[in-house]
Amino acid sequence: MTAVYEAGHIKRRRSTKAEMEARYEALINIVNESAPTGVRFCYYRAVPQRIVSKKESGYNKVQRALVHLRKTGRIPYASITDSSRWRRKPQTWNSAEEMLAVAASGYRRSLWQNADACVEVWCESESVAGVLWPVCDAWDVPLYPIKGQTSARSPTRPRLSITPNPGQ
C-alpha cells in the first residue's frame, strides 16, 4: 500500500515594505562605498550589519535586492560586477582602414618593460577580479583570479616575492 503525504504547514514570515526599504537603503550604501563590487561582497558586508542572515536565503535576498535596485535605477548597472560571464567573439572590421585605426587607438606602451621586477596581482575569486581589474588594467598589471584553486606552497616561501623581469 502506498502512503499519502500531505504538504507541511510551514509559515514563513515575509518582510514588510518598511523592512524591504531598509534593506534596499543599506545595500545602496554598501554599493556606493565600494563600487564597482560584486554580489558576494555586498552579502559579506550585509551579514555583520544584520541586513540579512548568514544563510543561502540571506545571499538570495541580497541578490534579488540588487537586481531590483538596478532595474529601478537606484544603483547603476555598472556598480555590480560579474566577471563570471564572458563574451567570446572574434574581432572583425568593415575595412583594413578601420582595423588599422582601431589598432592605432589601442596602442599602449608597456609600463613595465624595463622594470627590475615583474608585478602581478593574484586574487581568490572572479568576483574580486571584477573589482580589481580596472586598476590592474590602468597600470598594465596582469591579474590572476585563482578561483579557489591554489597549489601547495612551502611554509617558508614568502607570500610576496620579487621575481626578476622576464623581459630583461
N, C-alpha and C positions, 0 to 999 in steps of 0.2 A: 504494500500500500504506500502511496506517495503522500508525504506530509505537505500540507499547505502552509506557506509562510505569509504573514501579513507584514506590511510596511511598518517600521517602527515609528514611534511618536517622539521625534527629536525636534525640539523647539529651539531654533537659533534666533538669537537676538540680532535685529538689524540696527545699523547705525542710524541715528536721527539725522535730519538735514543739517542741524547745527553741528553735530559731530563730523559729518562729511565735510562741511565747510571748514571746520577747524583743521581737519586732516589736509585739505587742499592748501590752506594758507601755510601750514607748517612745511609741506612739500615744496611749495613755491619758494619759501625762504631757503630751504636746503639747496634747491636748484640754483637760485640766484647767487648763493655764496660759493658754489663750486662748479658752475657751468664752464665748459661742457663736462657732463658727468653721465654716469650710467645708472640704470635702474637698480642694480645691486648696491651700488654706493649709496644711493638715496635710501634704500631699505636699511642698510647698516647704520646710517645716520638717524633714521626714524625710530629704530628699536630702542636705543637708550633714552630717547625723548618720550617714550611711551605713546608714540603716534600709532604704532601697530605692534602686535605681539611677535615674538621671535619664533614664528611657525611658518610653514609654507603658506598658510592662509594670509598671514601678515605680508609676506612678499607679494602675493597675488593682489592684495589691496593696494599696495604701493604701485604695482604695475598698472592696474586698472585706473587708478587715480591719475597717474602721469599721462596715460593715453587721453583721459577726459580733459585734463588741463591743456594738452597740446591741441586737441580738436576744438576746444572752445577758445583758443588763442590766449590763454592765461600764461602759458610759457611757450617760448619759441620751439619749433621742432628741432632746430639745430642745438638746443641746450642739452638734449639727451642723445648720447652716442650709442651706436650699436654696430660695433666692428665685427660682429659675427656673420653679417650678411655681405657678401662680396658680389660685385657685378663683373662678369667675365665677357669681354667683347674686344675683338681686335680693333686697333685704331685704324680708321680709314679717312681719306680726304677726297675732296672733289677734283683736285688737280695737284700736280707737282708743286706749283707755286704756293698753294695753300699749305701743303705739307712742309715746305721749307720755312714759311712764315711761322708756323706753329713750332717747328724745331728751334728757330732763332729766338722766339719769345720764351721758350722753356730752358734756354741755356743758363746754367749756374756754374760758377767756378767752384771747385772743390775747396771747402774751408780748411780741410784737414790734410791736404796733400803733403805739406812739409812739417807736420806736427811730429813731436817726439813720441807721442803715444797714440794709440788707437782708442777713440772714445766710442762707447756703446752704451745703450740703456737696455736693461733686461727687466721685465715685469712678469707678474704671475699670470695675468689673465688678459683676454681680448678686451674686456670692458675697461680695464685700466689702460690698455694700449690706446683705446679710443680717446682717452683724456690726455695721454702723454704725446700722442703723435703730432699735434700741431706745433708743439715746442721742439720736438726732435726734428721735424721737417724744416722748421725755420733755421735750425742750427746745423743741418746736414749731418745728423747723428742717426746711425742705424738703430732701430727698435726691434727687440726680440721678445714677443709675448710667448712665454713657455707653456701656457695653458695647463698649469699644474703638473707638468711632466718634467721633473728635474732629474739630472744624473747624480749619481753618488758623488759626493765631494769630500775630499780629505779634510778632517777636522783641523789640520794645520794650514790648509790653504786659506789665504785671506779672502774675505768677501769682496774687497775692492783690490784689484791689481792693475798695474800699469803694464800694458802689452806694447812691445815695440811696434811702430807703424809698419805694416807690411809693404807700404808703398815706397819705403826708403831702402 
